[in-house]
Amino acid sequence: MSRKYEKINHPPVDEFCYLTDNAYTKKEVAKMEADILEHIKFQVGSPTIMTFLGKVTVVALEDYQIPNLKLEFLGYYLAELSLLENDCVILLPALVATSIVFLSRFTIQLKLHPWSSALQDFSSYKPADLKECVLIIHDLQLSKRGGSLVATRNKYNQHEFKCISTLSSPQEIPNSFFEDVKDS
């Protein structure tokens, strides 16, 4: 069931029947799934970094005149890197996702403040709240951490992801970017 819940392209019920060597019919598999969901009161999981990342990215993209695939792909890339970093796993998924958006915006628009009042209102995080997490993910982006994450780096070095893993930010993020935003 977790495979079906987390996949974008849900497997057909036939596949589950096949996996059981056709010991169950489609109707029986669907009934069992409904029974399990009812038994656990439809509490199938908690939100992940990706859940929050999608929502915060929508707000972040409002500043752009055209859709920015780089921002989206960079967010996905940094999220995948963060999933294997112990210092990120212990943090709230919303904090990590929000920090990823902050760092992605900084990477793409170096001279502009990566945070906005809209993002702050939506996420309830001020730039100072994000600093520790942003710096951890920044180290991942710069390969100062997570040296063994070669597969993720290679995946996002493909044209379908706009070779986003080759995009990097400066070694330092200005401290002024972690101060409160003034725009409204």
VENBELGI-V694680 format. One record per residue. N is the residue number from 1. RES is the residue in one letter. OMEGA is omega in degrees with one decimal (* if undefined). Layout:
BEGIN
n=N res=RES omega=OMEGA
n=N res=RES omega=OMEGA
END
This chain:
BEGIN
n=1 res=M omega=-179.8
n=2 res=S omega=178.3
n=3 res=R omega=-179.7
n=4 res=K omega=-177.2
n=5 res=Y omega=-173.7
n=6 res=E omega=-178.8
n=7 res=K omega=174.9
n=8 res=I omega=176.9
n=9 res=N omega=-176.0
n=10 res=H omega=178.2
n=11 res=P omega=177.9
n=12 res=P omega=-179.5
n=13 res=V omega=178.6
n=14 res=D omega=-178.8
n=15 res=E omega=178.1
n=16 res=F omega=175.8
n=17 res=C omega=179.6
n=18 res=Y omega=-179.4
n=19 res=L omega=178.3
n=20 res=T omega=-179.0
n=21 res=D omega=179.6
n=22 res=N omega=176.1
n=23 res=A omega=-179.9
n=24 res=Y omega=176.3
n=25 res=T omega=176.9
n=26 res=K omega=-178.2
n=27 res=K omega=179.5
n=28 res=E omega=178.7
n=29 res=V omega=179.8
n=30 res=A omega=178.8
n=31 res=K omega=-179.8
n=32 res=M omega=177.8
n=33 res=E omega=178.4
n=34 res=A omega=178.8
n=35 res=D omega=179.4
n=36 res=I omega=179.7
n=37 res=L omega=178.7
n=38 res=E omega=-178.9
n=39 res=H omega=-180.0
n=40 res=I omega=177.3
n=41 res=K omega=176.4
n=42 res=F omega=175.8
n=43 res=Q omega=-172.5
n=44 res=V omega=177.7
n=45 res=G omega=177.9
n=46 res=S omega=-179.7
n=47 res=P omega=179.7
n=48 res=T omega=175.3
n=49 res=I omega=-176.9
n=50 res=M omega=177.7
n=51 res=T omega=-179.1
n=52 res=F omega=-177.8
n=53 res=L omega=179.2
n=54 res=G omega=-177.9
n=55 res=K omega=-179.2
n=56 res=V omega=179.3
n=57 res=T omega=177.7
n=58 res=V omega=179.0
n=59 res=V omega=-179.6
n=60 res=A omega=-178.2
n=61 res=L omega=179.8
n=62 res=E omega=178.9
n=63 res=D omega=-176.9
n=64 res=Y omega=179.5
n=65 res=Q omega=179.3
n=66 res=I omega=177.9
n=67 res=P omega=-177.2
n=68 res=N omega=179.9
n=69 res=L omega=178.5
n=70 res=K omega=179.6
n=71 res=L omega=179.8
n=72 res=E omega=-178.4
n=73 res=F omega=178.0
n=74 res=L omega=175.9
n=75 res=G omega=178.8
n=76 res=Y omega=-179.1
n=77 res=Y omega=-179.4
n=78 res=L omega=177.1
n=79 res=A omega=179.2
n=80 res=E omega=176.9
n=81 res=L omega=-176.2
n=82 res=S omega=-178.1
n=83 res=L omega=-178.7
n=84 res=L omega=-179.5
n=85 res=E omega=-177.1
n=86 res=N omega=-178.9
n=87 res=D omega=177.3
n=88 res=C omega=-176.0
n=89 res=V omega=-178.1
n=90 res=I omega=-178.8
n=91 res=L omega=176.9
n=92 res=L omega=179.8
n=93 res=P omega=179.8
n=94 res=A omega=178.3
n=95 res=L omega=179.8
n=96 res=V omega=-179.6
n=97 res=A omega=-179.8
n=98 res=T omega=177.4
n=99 res=S omega=177.7
n=100 res=I omega=178.6
n=101 res=V omega=177.4
n=102 res=F omega=-178.2
n=103 res=L omega=178.3
n=104 res=S omega=178.7
n=105 res=R omega=177.3
n=106 res=F omega=-178.2
n=107 res=T omega=-175.4
n=108 res=I omega=-178.6
n=109 res=Q omega=-172.5
n=110 res=L omega=-172.3
n=111 res=K omega=-179.0
n=112 res=L omega=176.1
n=113 res=H omega=-175.5
n=114 res=P omega=-178.4
n=115 res=W omega=179.1
n=116 res=S omega=177.8
n=117 res=S omega=178.2
n=118 res=A omega=178.2
n=119 res=L omega=179.1
n=120 res=Q omega=178.7
n=121 res=D omega=-177.8
n=122 res=F omega=-173.1
n=123 res=S omega=-174.3
n=124 res=S omega=177.7
n=125 res=Y omega=171.7
n=126 res=K omega=179.9
n=127 res=P omega=-180.0
n=128 res=A omega=178.6
n=129 res=D omega=-174.1
n=130 res=L omega=-167.5
n=131 res=K omega=-176.7
n=132 res=E omega=-178.8
n=133 res=C omega=178.8
n=134 res=V omega=-178.5
n=135 res=L omega=175.9
n=136 res=I omega=-178.6
n=137 res=I omega=176.4
n=138 res=H omega=176.1
n=139 res=D omega=176.1
n=140 res=L omega=-179.7
n=141 res=Q omega=-178.2
n=142 res=L omega=-179.4
n=143 res=S omega=174.1
n=144 res=K omega=175.5
n=145 res=R omega=172.4
n=146 res=G omega=179.5
n=147 res=G omega=-178.6
n=148 res=S omega=-176.6
n=149 res=L omega=-175.2
n=150 res=V omega=-178.0
n=151 res=A omega=178.7
n=152 res=T omega=178.8
n=153 res=R omega=178.7
n=154 res=N omega=179.1
n=155 res=K omega=-177.1
n=156 res=Y omega=173.2
n=157 res=N omega=-179.8
n=158 res=Q omega=-177.8
n=159 res=H omega=-179.2
n=160 res=E omega=175.8
n=161 res=F omega=177.5
n=162 res=K omega=-179.9
n=163 res=C omega=-171.5
n=164 res=I omega=-178.9
n=165 res=S omega=176.8
n=166 res=T omega=178.9
n=167 res=L omega=-178.2
n=168 res=S omega=177.9
n=169 res=S omega=177.7
n=170 res=P omega=-178.7
n=171 res=Q omega=-176.2
n=172 res=E omega=172.3
n=173 res=I omega=-178.2
n=174 res=P omega=178.2
n=175 res=N omega=-179.5
n=176 res=S omega=178.8
n=177 res=F omega=178.9
n=178 res=F omega=174.5
n=179 res=E omega=-178.5
n=180 res=D omega=176.8
n=181 res=V omega=-176.1
n=182 res=K omega=-176.7
n=183 res=D omega=-179.7
n=184 res=S omega=*
END
